[in-house]
Structure formats: structure tokens, C-alpha cells
Amino acid sequence: MQGIYKGDRPVDLARLKPPRLDLIDASRYFPLYPVEATRGCTHACAFCSTRYVHGLGFRTRPVGHVIADIERAGKPAIQ
């Protein structure tokens, strides 16, 4: 184990794999399906950790990938 893990560059959101929903017991949660369309923020608020976790800037996933995640959900409610 290392004390700090730091990436050289932000993750390419076009290369993200779909989440492993089979690992979640859906009966224990609201009937919602998580869909990640963006990461980051356009602001750099001093109190917020987002800029340290995702870096400065705002990035988006390809629209086709987001639509595929929504279709894969097969549920009327997404979040």
C-alpha cells in the first residue's frame, strides 16, 4: 500500500465500463439506476473537494454512452 495514489491525467470518460450492478442487492435500495454523464465542476470553490478528487475542469461522457446506460437500466427511474 502506498500513502498517496495519484494519476498522471484524468480518466478518459469515453473508456469507462458500465457499473457492475450485479454486485448490488437492488431490493435494499430505491428503484433508481445511477447514470454518470459528467465529472468535475466549472467552479473552484475553496471549500469543495471536487477539484481535488476530479481535478479542475468539467468533463462529459459521450452522449451515446449515457443513452446506452439509460437503456440498459430498463427502469423508469434513473439518477
PDB file of N, CA, C and O in Angstrom:
ATOM      1  N   MET A   1       0.840  -1.169   0.000  1.00  0.00           N
ATOM      2  CA  MET A   1       0.000   0.000   0.000  1.00  0.00           C
ATOM      3  C   MET A   1       0.890   1.239   0.000  1.00  0.00           C
ATOM      4  O   MET A   1       1.902   1.313   0.696  1.00  0.00           O
ATOM      5  N   GLN A   2       0.475   2.190  -0.796  1.00  0.00           N
ATOM      6  CA  GLN A   2       1.169   3.466  -0.831  1.00  0.00           C
ATOM      7  C   GLN A   2       0.352   4.487  -0.049  1.00  0.00           C
ATOM      8  O   GLN A   2      -0.859   4.334   0.112  1.00  0.00           O
ATOM      9  N   GLY A   3       1.010   5.508   0.427  1.00  0.00           N
ATOM     10  CA  GLY A   3       0.319   6.551   1.179  1.00  0.00           C
ATOM     11  C   GLY A   3      -0.596   7.390   0.316  1.00  0.00           C
ATOM     12  O   GLY A   3      -1.685   7.770   0.746  1.00  0.00           O
ATOM     13  N   ILE A   4      -0.160   7.686  -0.907  1.00  0.00           N
ATOM     14  CA  ILE A   4      -0.939   8.514  -1.825  1.00  0.00           C
ATOM     15  C   ILE A   4      -0.879   7.886  -3.214  1.00  0.00           C
ATOM     16  O   ILE A   4       0.192   7.517  -3.695  1.00  0.00           O
ATOM     17  N   TYR A   5      -2.027   7.773  -3.841  1.00  0.00           N
ATOM     18  CA  TYR A   5      -2.115   7.324  -5.223  1.00  0.00           C
ATOM     19  C   TYR A   5      -2.533   8.517  -6.066  1.00  0.00           C
ATOM     20  O   TYR A   5      -3.551   9.149  -5.783  1.00  0.00           O
ATOM     21  N   LYS A   6      -1.768   8.828  -7.087  1.00  0.00           N
ATOM     22  CA  LYS A   6      -2.072   9.997  -7.906  1.00  0.00           C
ATOM     23  C   LYS A   6      -1.943   9.626  -9.373  1.00  0.00           C
ATOM     24  O   LYS A   6      -0.929   9.076  -9.800  1.00  0.00           O
ATOM     25  N   GLY A   7      -2.984   9.935 -10.139  1.00  0.00           N
ATOM     26  CA  GLY A   7      -2.954   9.687 -11.573  1.00  0.00           C
ATOM     27  C   GLY A   7      -2.206  10.777 -12.305  1.00  0.00           C
ATOM     28  O   GLY A   7      -2.147  11.921 -11.854  1.00  0.00           O
ATOM     29  N   ASP A   8      -1.639  10.413 -13.430  1.00  0.00           N
ATOM     30  CA  ASP A   8      -0.919  11.392 -14.242  1.00  0.00           C
ATOM     31  C   ASP A   8      -1.868  12.319 -14.996  1.00  0.00           C
ATOM     32  O   ASP A   8      -1.559  13.485 -15.240  1.00  0.00           O
ATOM     33  N   ARG A   9      -3.038  11.771 -15.362  1.00  0.00           N
ATOM     34  CA  ARG A   9      -4.017  12.560 -16.113  1.00  0.00           C
ATOM     35  C   ARG A   9      -5.417  12.070 -15.753  1.00  0.00           C
ATOM     36  O   ARG A   9      -5.561  10.961 -15.238  1.00  0.00           O
ATOM     37  N   PRO A  10      -6.431  12.857 -16.009  1.00  0.00           N
ATOM     38  CA  PRO A  10      -7.800  12.435 -15.689  1.00  0.00           C
ATOM     39  C   PRO A  10      -8.214  11.204 -16.501  1.00  0.00           C
ATOM     40  O   PRO A  10      -7.720  10.981 -17.606  1.00  0.00           O
ATOM     41  N   VAL A  11      -9.111  10.426 -15.943  1.00  0.00           N
ATOM     42  CA  VAL A  11      -9.631   9.248 -16.624  1.00  0.00           C
ATOM     43  C   VAL A  11     -10.402   9.677 -17.866  1.00  0.00           C
ATOM     44  O   VAL A  11     -11.173  10.635 -17.819  1.00  0.00           O
ATOM     45  N   ASP A  12     -10.197   8.972 -18.976  1.00  0.00           N
ATOM     46  CA  ASP A  12     -10.943   9.239 -20.199  1.00  0.00           C
ATOM     47  C   ASP A  12     -12.346   8.681 -20.024  1.00  0.00           C
ATOM     48  O   ASP A  12     -12.524   7.464 -19.999  1.00  0.00           O
ATOM     49  N   LEU A  13     -13.346   9.547 -19.903  1.00  0.00           N
ATOM     50  CA  LEU A  13     -14.706   9.115 -19.625  1.00  0.00           C
ATOM     51  C   LEU A  13     -15.297   8.284 -20.756  1.00  0.00           C
ATOM     52  O   LEU A  13     -16.257   7.546 -20.533  1.00  0.00           O
ATOM     53  N   ALA A  14     -14.758   8.383 -21.946  1.00  0.00           N
ATOM     54  CA  ALA A  14     -15.229   7.562 -23.066  1.00  0.00           C
ATOM     55  C   ALA A  14     -14.823   6.102 -22.889  1.00  0.00           C
ATOM     56  O   ALA A  14     -15.374   5.223 -23.552  1.00  0.00           O
ATOM     57  N   ARG A  15     -13.874   5.836 -22.010  1.00  0.00           N
ATOM     58  CA  ARG A  15     -13.386   4.467 -21.808  1.00  0.00           C
ATOM     59  C   ARG A  15     -13.948   3.803 -20.552  1.00  0.00           C
ATOM     60  O   ARG A  15     -13.551   2.689 -20.213  1.00  0.00           O
ATOM     61  N   LEU A  16     -14.866   4.476 -19.862  1.00  0.00           N
ATOM     62  CA  LEU A  16     -15.453   3.893 -18.658  1.00  0.00           C
ATOM     63  C   LEU A  16     -16.294   2.677 -19.008  1.00  0.00           C
ATOM     64  O   LEU A  16     -17.007   2.671 -20.011  1.00  0.00           O
ATOM     65  N   LYS A  17     -16.206   1.652 -18.178  1.00  0.00           N
ATOM     66  CA  LYS A  17     -17.046   0.477 -18.343  1.00  0.00           C
ATOM     67  C   LYS A  17     -18.337   0.683 -17.555  1.00  0.00           C
ATOM     68  O   LYS A  17     -18.352   1.431 -16.577  1.00  0.00           O
ATOM     69  N   PRO A  18     -19.411   0.031 -17.970  1.00  0.00           N
ATOM     70  CA  PRO A  18     -20.661   0.147 -17.209  1.00  0.00           C
ATOM     71  C   PRO A  18     -20.473  -0.377 -15.791  1.00  0.00           C
ATOM     72  O   PRO A  18     -19.671  -1.286 -15.574  1.00  0.00           O
ATOM     73  N   PRO A  19     -21.197   0.179 -14.820  1.00  0.00           N
ATOM     74  CA  PRO A  19     -21.058  -0.291 -13.442  1.00  0.00           C
ATOM     75  C   PRO A  19     -21.547  -1.731 -13.290  1.00  0.00           C
ATOM     76  O   PRO A  19     -22.451  -2.162 -14.006  1.00  0.00           O
ATOM     77  N   ARG A  20     -20.949  -2.473 -12.356  1.00  0.00           N
ATOM     78  CA  ARG A  20     -21.334  -3.864 -12.076  1.00  0.00           C
ATOM     79  C   ARG A  20     -22.555  -3.867 -11.172  1.00  0.00           C
ATOM     80  O   ARG A  20     -22.426  -3.936  -9.949  1.00  0.00           O
ATOM     81  N   LEU A  21     -23.725  -3.795 -11.761  1.00  0.00           N
ATOM     82  CA  LEU A  21     -24.961  -3.752 -10.995  1.00  0.00           C
ATOM     83  C   LEU A  21     -25.279  -5.082 -10.327  1.00  0.00           C
ATOM     84  O   LEU A  21     -26.064  -5.132  -9.380  1.00  0.00           O
ATOM     85  N   ASP A  22     -24.675  -6.155 -10.815  1.00  0.00           N
ATOM     86  CA  ASP A  22     -24.909  -7.459 -10.202  1.00  0.00           C
ATOM     87  C   ASP A  22     -24.310  -7.544  -8.795  1.00  0.00           C
ATOM     88  O   ASP A  22     -24.612  -8.474  -8.047  1.00  0.00           O
ATOM     89  N   LEU A  23     -23.477  -6.592  -8.441  1.00  0.00           N
ATOM     90  CA  LEU A  23     -22.869  -6.577  -7.110  1.00  0.00           C
ATOM     91  C   LEU A  23     -23.750  -5.888  -6.074  1.00  0.00           C
ATOM     92  O   LEU A  23     -23.445  -5.915  -4.882  1.00  0.00           O
ATOM     93  N   ILE A  24     -24.842  -5.270  -6.525  1.00  0.00           N
ATOM     94  CA  ILE A  24     -25.724  -4.521  -5.632  1.00  0.00           C
ATOM     95  C   ILE A  24     -27.016  -5.302  -5.412  1.00  0.00           C
ATOM     96  O   ILE A  24     -27.629  -5.783  -6.365  1.00  0.00           O
ATOM     97  N   ASP A  25     -27.420  -5.423  -4.166  1.00  0.00           N
ATOM     98  CA  ASP A  25     -28.716  -6.019  -3.839  1.00  0.00           C
ATOM     99  C   ASP A  25     -29.768  -4.929  -4.024  1.00  0.00           C
ATOM    100  O   ASP A  25     -29.997  -4.121  -3.124  1.00  0.00           O
ATOM    101  N   ALA A  26     -30.404  -4.911  -5.191  1.00  0.00           N
ATOM    102  CA  ALA A  26     -31.336  -3.842  -5.542  1.00  0.00           C
ATOM    103  C   ALA A  26     -32.525  -3.759  -4.601  1.00  0.00           C
ATOM    104  O   ALA A  26     -33.146  -2.701  -4.498  1.00  0.00           O
ATOM    105  N   SER A  27     -32.859  -4.833  -3.915  1.00  0.00           N
ATOM    106  CA  SER A  27     -34.006  -4.804  -3.008  1.00  0.00           C
ATOM    107  C   SER A  27     -33.747  -3.921  -1.791  1.00  0.00           C
ATOM    108  O   SER A  27     -34.684  -3.562  -1.078  1.00  0.00           O
ATOM    109  N   ARG A  28     -32.493  -3.572  -1.549  1.00  0.00           N
ATOM    110  CA  ARG A  28     -32.153  -2.751  -0.388  1.00  0.00           C
ATOM    111  C   ARG A  28     -32.095  -1.265  -0.701  1.00  0.00           C
ATOM    112  O   ARG A  28     -31.869  -0.455   0.198  1.00  0.00           O
ATOM    113  N   TYR A  29     -32.295  -0.894  -1.951  1.00  0.00           N
ATOM    114  CA  TYR A  29     -32.155   0.499  -2.366  1.00  0.00           C
ATOM    115  C   TYR A  29     -33.411   0.957  -3.088  1.00  0.00           C
ATOM    116  O   TYR A  29     -34.251   0.143  -3.470  1.00  0.00           O
ATOM    117  N   PHE A  30     -33.532   2.248  -3.270  1.00  0.00           N
ATOM    118  CA  PHE A  30     -34.630   2.786  -4.059  1.00  0.00           C
ATOM    119  C   PHE A  30     -34.518   2.231  -5.474  1.00  0.00           C
ATOM    120  O   PHE A  30     -33.427   1.859  -5.906  1.00  0.00           O
ATOM    121  N   PRO A  31     -35.602   2.173  -6.180  1.00  0.00           N
ATOM    122  CA  PRO A  31     -35.528   1.646  -7.557  1.00  0.00           C
ATOM    123  C   PRO A  31     -34.933   2.664  -8.521  1.00  0.00           C
ATOM    124  O   PRO A  31     -35.579   3.068  -9.489  1.00  0.00           O
ATOM    125  N   LEU A  32     -33.720   3.068  -8.255  1.00  0.00           N
ATOM    126  CA  LEU A  32     -33.027   4.043  -9.098  1.00  0.00           C
ATOM    127  C   LEU A  32     -31.804   3.397  -9.717  1.00  0.00           C
ATOM    128  O   LEU A  32     -31.211   2.483  -9.144  1.00  0.00           O
ATOM    129  N   TYR A  33     -31.437   3.871 -10.869  1.00  0.00           N
ATOM    130  CA  TYR A  33     -30.276   3.375 -11.579  1.00  0.00           C
ATOM    131  C   TYR A  33     -29.292   4.533 -11.742  1.00  0.00           C
ATOM    132  O   TYR A  33     -29.660   5.569 -12.296  1.00  0.00           O
ATOM    133  N   PRO A  34     -28.063   4.385 -11.279  1.00  0.00           N
ATOM    134  CA  PRO A  34     -27.111   5.500 -11.392  1.00  0.00           C
ATOM    135  C   PRO A  34     -26.578   5.638 -12.817  1.00  0.00           C
ATOM    136  O   PRO A  34     -26.162   4.656 -13.431  1.00  0.00           O
ATOM    137  N   VAL A  35     -26.596   6.852 -13.329  1.00  0.00           N
ATOM    138  CA  VAL A  35     -26.049   7.145 -14.648  1.00  0.00           C
ATOM    139  C   VAL A  35     -25.062   8.295 -14.491  1.00  0.00           C
ATOM    140  O   VAL A  35     -25.420   9.375 -14.020  1.00  0.00           O
ATOM    141  N   GLU A  36     -23.834   8.054 -14.886  1.00  0.00           N
ATOM    142  CA  GLU A  36     -22.802   9.097 -14.784  1.00  0.00           C
ATOM    143  C   GLU A  36     -22.620   9.743 -16.153  1.00  0.00           C
ATOM    144  O   GLU A  36     -22.177   9.092 -17.099  1.00  0.00           O
ATOM    145  N   ALA A  37     -22.960  11.005 -16.253  1.00  0.00           N
ATOM    146  CA  ALA A  37     -22.836  11.733 -17.514  1.00  0.00           C
ATOM    147  C   ALA A  37     -21.677  12.721 -17.490  1.00  0.00           C
ATOM    148  O   ALA A  37     -21.122  13.051 -18.537  1.00  0.00           O
ATOM    149  N   THR A  38     -21.306  13.199 -16.291  1.00  0.00           N
ATOM    150  CA  THR A  38     -20.248  14.203 -16.181  1.00  0.00           C
ATOM    151  C   THR A  38     -19.392  13.946 -14.942  1.00  0.00           C
ATOM    152  O   THR A  38     -19.766  13.193 -14.042  1.00  0.00           O
ATOM    153  N   ARG A  39     -18.252  14.587 -14.931  1.00  0.00           N
ATOM    154  CA  ARG A  39     -17.390  14.633 -13.747  1.00  0.00           C
ATOM    155  C   ARG A  39     -16.785  16.017 -13.662  1.00  0.00           C
ATOM    156  O   ARG A  39     -16.538  16.672 -14.675  1.00  0.00           O
ATOM    157  N   GLY A  40     -16.552  16.449 -12.435  1.00  0.00           N
ATOM    158  CA  GLY A  40     -15.908  17.732 -12.236  1.00  0.00           C
ATOM    159  C   GLY A  40     -16.890  18.872 -12.086  1.00  0.00           C
ATOM    160  O   GLY A  40     -18.093  18.668 -11.926  1.00  0.00           O
ATOM    161  N   CYS A  41     -16.356  20.062 -12.139  1.00  0.00           N
ATOM    162  CA  CYS A  41     -17.159  21.256 -11.923  1.00  0.00           C
ATOM    163  C   CYS A  41     -16.466  22.436 -12.595  1.00  0.00           C
ATOM    164  O   CYS A  41     -15.243  22.454 -12.736  1.00  0.00           O
ATOM    165  N   THR A  42     -17.251  23.407 -13.002  1.00  0.00           N
ATOM    166  CA  THR A  42     -16.686  24.592 -13.656  1.00  0.00           C
ATOM    167  C   THR A  42     -16.178  25.623 -12.655  1.00  0.00           C
ATOM    168  O   THR A  42     -15.530  26.597 -13.038  1.00  0.00           O
ATOM    169  N   HIS A  43     -16.470  25.409 -11.378  1.00  0.00           N
ATOM    170  CA  HIS A  43     -16.051  26.344 -10.333  1.00  0.00           C
ATOM    171  C   HIS A  43     -14.870  25.767  -9.552  1.00  0.00           C
ATOM    172  O   HIS A  43     -14.591  24.573  -9.650  1.00  0.00           O
ATOM    173  N   ALA A  44     -14.200  26.572  -8.806  1.00  0.00           N
ATOM    174  CA  ALA A  44     -13.070  26.127  -7.987  1.00  0.00           C
ATOM    175  C   ALA A  44     -13.259  26.634  -6.562  1.00  0.00           C
ATOM    176  O   ALA A  44     -12.402  27.337  -6.025  1.00  0.00           O
ATOM    177  N   CYS A  45     -14.377  26.277  -5.958  1.00  0.00           N
ATOM    178  CA  CYS A  45     -14.681  26.744  -4.597  1.00  0.00           C
ATOM    179  C   CYS A  45     -13.652  26.199  -3.608  1.00  0.00           C
ATOM    180  O   CYS A  45     -13.290  25.024  -3.665  1.00  0.00           O
ATOM    181  N   ALA A  46     -13.191  27.043  -2.719  1.00  0.00           N
ATOM    182  CA  ALA A  46     -12.157  26.659  -1.758  1.00  0.00           C
ATOM    183  C   ALA A  46     -12.618  25.570  -0.804  1.00  0.00           C
ATOM    184  O   ALA A  46     -11.796  24.785  -0.332  1.00  0.00           O
ATOM    185  N   PHE A  47     -13.912  25.500  -0.507  1.00  0.00           N
ATOM    186  CA  PHE A  47     -14.426  24.544   0.474  1.00  0.00           C
ATOM    187  C   PHE A  47     -14.753  23.178  -0.128  1.00  0.00           C
ATOM    188  O   PHE A  47     -15.031  22.239   0.618  1.00  0.00           O
ATOM    189  N   CYS A  48     -14.727  23.043  -1.444  1.00  0.00           N
ATOM    190  CA  CYS A  48     -15.203  21.837  -2.109  1.00  0.00           C
ATOM    191  C   CYS A  48     -14.061  20.876  -2.439  1.00  0.00           C
ATOM    192  O   CYS A  48     -12.986  21.301  -2.863  1.00  0.00           O
ATOM    193  N   SER A  49     -14.301  19.588  -2.243  1.00  0.00           N
ATOM    194  CA  SER A  49     -13.281  18.580  -2.533  1.00  0.00           C
ATOM    195  C   SER A  49     -13.302  18.112  -3.980  1.00  0.00           C
ATOM    196  O   SER A  49     -12.391  17.398  -4.399  1.00  0.00           O
ATOM    197  N   THR A  50     -14.304  18.486  -4.749  1.00  0.00           N
ATOM    198  CA  THR A  50     -14.421  18.006  -6.125  1.00  0.00           C
ATOM    199  C   THR A  50     -13.181  18.320  -6.947  1.00  0.00           C
ATOM    200  O   THR A  50     -12.731  17.482  -7.728  1.00  0.00           O
ATOM    201  N   ARG A  51     -12.632  19.494  -6.784  1.00  0.00           N
ATOM    202  CA  ARG A  51     -11.448  19.853  -7.580  1.00  0.00           C
ATOM    203  C   ARG A  51     -10.237  19.008  -7.221  1.00  0.00           C
ATOM    204  O   ARG A  51      -9.342  18.831  -8.047  1.00  0.00           O
ATOM    205  N   TYR A  52     -10.196  18.483  -5.997  1.00  0.00           N
ATOM    206  CA  TYR A  52      -9.076  17.633  -5.595  1.00  0.00           C
ATOM    207  C   TYR A  52      -9.288  16.186  -6.038  1.00  0.00           C
ATOM    208  O   TYR A  52      -8.328  15.469  -6.319  1.00  0.00           O
ATOM    209  N   VAL A  53     -10.533  15.770  -6.097  1.00  0.00           N
ATOM    210  CA  VAL A  53     -10.851  14.398  -6.492  1.00  0.00           C
ATOM    211  C   VAL A  53     -10.830  14.252  -8.014  1.00  0.00           C
ATOM    212  O   VAL A  53     -10.240  13.306  -8.536  1.00  0.00           O
ATOM    213  N   HIS A  54     -11.465  15.172  -8.721  1.00  0.00           N
ATOM    214  CA  HIS A  54     -11.604  15.070 -10.170  1.00  0.00           C
ATOM    215  C   HIS A  54     -10.757  16.069 -10.943  1.00  0.00           C
ATOM    216  O   HIS A  54     -10.781  16.069 -12.173  1.00  0.00           O
ATOM    217  N   GLY A  55     -10.019  16.908 -10.259  1.00  0.00           N
ATOM    218  CA  GLY A  55      -9.213  17.913 -10.937  1.00  0.00           C
ATOM    219  C   GLY A  55     -10.054  19.102 -11.347  1.00  0.00           C
ATOM    220  O   GLY A  55     -11.282  19.057 -11.287  1.00  0.00           O
ATOM    221  N   LEU A  56      -9.398  20.150 -11.757  1.00  0.00           N
ATOM    222  CA  LEU A  56     -10.123  21.335 -12.213  1.00  0.00           C
ATOM    223  C   LEU A  56     -10.718  21.053 -13.584  1.00  0.00           C
ATOM    224  O   LEU A  56     -10.133  20.328 -14.389  1.00  0.00           O
ATOM    225  N   GLY A  57     -11.835  21.607 -13.831  1.00  0.00           N
ATOM    226  CA  GLY A  57     -12.473  21.439 -15.126  1.00  0.00           C
ATOM    227  C   GLY A  57     -13.719  20.576 -15.046  1.00  0.00           C
ATOM    228  O   GLY A  57     -14.040  19.995 -14.010  1.00  0.00           O
ATOM    229  N   PHE A  58     -14.400  20.514 -16.161  1.00  0.00           N
ATOM    230  CA  PHE A  58     -15.660  19.809 -16.277  1.00  0.00           C
ATOM    231  C   PHE A  58     -15.566  18.911 -17.500  1.00  0.00           C
ATOM    232  O   PHE A  58     -15.247  19.374 -18.595  1.00  0.00           O
ATOM    233  N   ARG A  59     -15.844  17.631 -17.312  1.00  0.00           N
ATOM    234  CA  ARG A  59     -15.740  16.684 -18.423  1.00  0.00           C
ATOM    235  C   ARG A  59     -17.053  15.942 -18.602  1.00  0.00           C
ATOM    236  O   ARG A  59     -17.799  15.743 -17.643  1.00  0.00           O
ATOM    237  N   THR A  60     -17.330  15.539 -19.822  1.00  0.00           N
ATOM    238  CA  THR A  60     -18.568  14.829 -20.115  1.00  0.00           C
ATOM    239  C   THR A  60     -18.270  13.479 -20.772  1.00  0.00           C
ATOM    240  O   THR A  60     -17.240  13.299 -21.422  1.00  0.00           O
ATOM    241  N   ARG A  61     -19.193  12.540 -20.585  1.00  0.00           N
ATOM    242  CA  ARG A  61     -19.125  11.268 -21.291  1.00  0.00           C
ATOM    243  C   ARG A  61     -19.807  11.437 -22.644  1.00  0.00           C
ATOM    244  O   ARG A  61     -20.660  12.311 -22.801  1.00  0.00           O
ATOM    245  N   PRO A  62     -19.441  10.615 -23.614  1.00  0.00           N
ATOM    246  CA  PRO A  62     -20.134  10.679 -24.898  1.00  0.00           C
ATOM    247  C   PRO A  62     -21.635  10.412 -24.714  1.00  0.00           C
ATOM    248  O   PRO A  62     -22.025   9.524 -23.956  1.00  0.00           O
ATOM    249  N   VAL A  63     -22.462  11.181 -25.408  1.00  0.00           N
ATOM    250  CA  VAL A  63     -23.911  11.075 -25.259  1.00  0.00           C
ATOM    251  C   VAL A  63     -24.390   9.651 -25.550  1.00  0.00           C
ATOM    252  O   VAL A  63     -25.275   9.149 -24.858  1.00  0.00           O
ATOM    253  N   GLY A  64     -23.826   9.007 -26.547  1.00  0.00           N
ATOM    254  CA  GLY A  64     -24.218   7.640 -26.883  1.00  0.00           C
ATOM    255  C   GLY A  64     -24.000   6.667 -25.737  1.00  0.00           C
ATOM    256  O   GLY A  64     -24.785   5.737 -25.553  1.00  0.00           O
ATOM    257  N   HIS A  65     -22.941   6.873 -24.966  1.00  0.00           N
ATOM    258  CA  HIS A  65     -22.666   6.003 -23.816  1.00  0.00           C
ATOM    259  C   HIS A  65     -23.700   6.221 -22.716  1.00  0.00           C
ATOM    260  O   HIS A  65     -24.159   5.268 -22.086  1.00  0.00           O
ATOM    261  N   VAL A  66     -24.059   7.472 -22.494  1.00  0.00           N
ATOM    262  CA  VAL A  66     -25.059   7.790 -21.470  1.00  0.00           C
ATOM    263  C   VAL A  66     -26.411   7.194 -21.866  1.00  0.00           C
ATOM    264  O   VAL A  66     -27.107   6.616 -21.031  1.00  0.00           O
ATOM    265  N   ILE A  67     -26.775   7.335 -23.123  1.00  0.00           N
ATOM    266  CA  ILE A  67     -28.039   6.766 -23.599  1.00  0.00           C
ATOM    267  C   ILE A  67     -28.027   5.252 -23.457  1.00  0.00           C
ATOM    268  O   ILE A  67     -29.033   4.665 -23.059  1.00  0.00           O
ATOM    269  N   ALA A  68     -26.914   4.611 -23.773  1.00  0.00           N
ATOM    270  CA  ALA A  68     -26.810   3.153 -23.629  1.00  0.00           C
ATOM    271  C   ALA A  68     -26.987   2.741 -22.169  1.00  0.00           C
ATOM    272  O   ALA A  68     -27.634   1.731 -21.893  1.00  0.00           O
ATOM    273  N   ASP A  69     -26.426   3.502 -21.235  1.00  0.00           N
ATOM    274  CA  ASP A  69     -26.605   3.200 -19.809  1.00  0.00           C
ATOM    275  C   ASP A  69     -28.070   3.320 -19.404  1.00  0.00           C
ATOM    276  O   ASP A  69     -28.577   2.499 -18.640  1.00  0.00           O
ATOM    277  N   ILE A  70     -28.742   4.336 -19.912  1.00  0.00           N
ATOM    278  CA  ILE A  70     -30.163   4.532 -19.595  1.00  0.00           C
ATOM    279  C   ILE A  70     -30.991   3.386 -20.163  1.00  0.00           C
ATOM    280  O   ILE A  70     -31.876   2.867 -19.483  1.00  0.00           O
ATOM    281  N   GLU A  71     -30.715   2.993 -21.386  1.00  0.00           N
ATOM    282  CA  GLU A  71     -31.439   1.877 -21.999  1.00  0.00           C
ATOM    283  C   GLU A  71     -31.148   0.572 -21.266  1.00  0.00           C
ATOM    284  O   GLU A  71     -32.045  -0.254 -21.101  1.00  0.00           O
ATOM    285  N   ARG A  72     -29.925   0.379 -20.832  1.00  0.00           N
ATOM    286  CA  ARG A  72     -29.533  -0.828 -20.104  1.00  0.00           C
ATOM    287  C   ARG A  72     -30.264  -0.920 -18.764  1.00  0.00           C
ATOM    288  O   ARG A  72     -30.525  -2.017 -18.269  1.00  0.00           O
ATOM    289  N   ALA A  73     -30.588   0.215 -18.189  1.00  0.00           N
ATOM    290  CA  ALA A  73     -31.269   0.221 -16.902  1.00  0.00           C
ATOM    291  C   ALA A  73     -32.624  -0.466 -17.002  1.00  0.00           C
ATOM    292  O   ALA A  73     -33.011  -1.222 -16.111  1.00  0.00           O
ATOM    293  N   GLY A  74     -33.333  -0.206 -18.074  1.00  0.00           N
ATOM    294  CA  GLY A  74     -34.639  -0.818 -18.235  1.00  0.00           C
ATOM    295  C   GLY A  74     -35.619  -0.444 -17.144  1.00  0.00           C
ATOM    296  O   GLY A  74     -36.571  -1.182 -16.887  1.00  0.00           O
ATOM    297  N   LYS A  75     -35.405   0.677 -16.505  1.00  0.00           N
ATOM    298  CA  LYS A  75     -36.259   1.137 -15.415  1.00  0.00           C
ATOM    299  C   LYS A  75     -36.728   2.546 -15.728  1.00  0.00           C
ATOM    300  O   LYS A  75     -36.052   3.287 -16.441  1.00  0.00           O
ATOM    301  N   PRO A  76     -37.885   2.917 -15.196  1.00  0.00           N
ATOM    302  CA  PRO A  76     -38.384   4.261 -15.471  1.00  0.00           C
ATOM    303  C   PRO A  76     -37.680   5.354 -14.673  1.00  0.00           C
ATOM    304  O   PRO A  76     -37.801   6.533 -15.008  1.00  0.00           O
ATOM    305  N   ALA A  77     -36.951   4.986 -13.631  1.00  0.00           N
ATOM    306  CA  ALA A  77     -36.317   5.994 -12.779  1.00  0.00           C
ATOM    307  C   ALA A  77     -34.796   5.849 -12.844  1.00  0.00           C
ATOM    308  O   ALA A  77     -34.257   4.769 -12.602  1.00  0.00           O
ATOM    309  N   ILE A  78     -34.122   6.925 -13.168  1.00  0.00           N
ATOM    310  CA  ILE A  78     -32.659   6.955 -13.154  1.00  0.00           C
ATOM    311  C   ILE A  78     -32.227   8.138 -12.315  1.00  0.00           C
ATOM    312  O   ILE A  78     -33.002   9.063 -12.073  1.00  0.00           O
ATOM    313  N   GLN A  79     -30.980   8.097 -11.875  1.00  0.00           N
ATOM    314  CA  GLN A  79     -30.472   9.210 -11.073  1.00  0.00           C
ATOM    315  C   GLN A  79     -29.053   9.484 -11.467  1.00  0.00           C
ATOM    316  O   GLN A  79     -28.422  10.386 -10.917  1.00  0.00           O
TER     317      GLN A  79
END
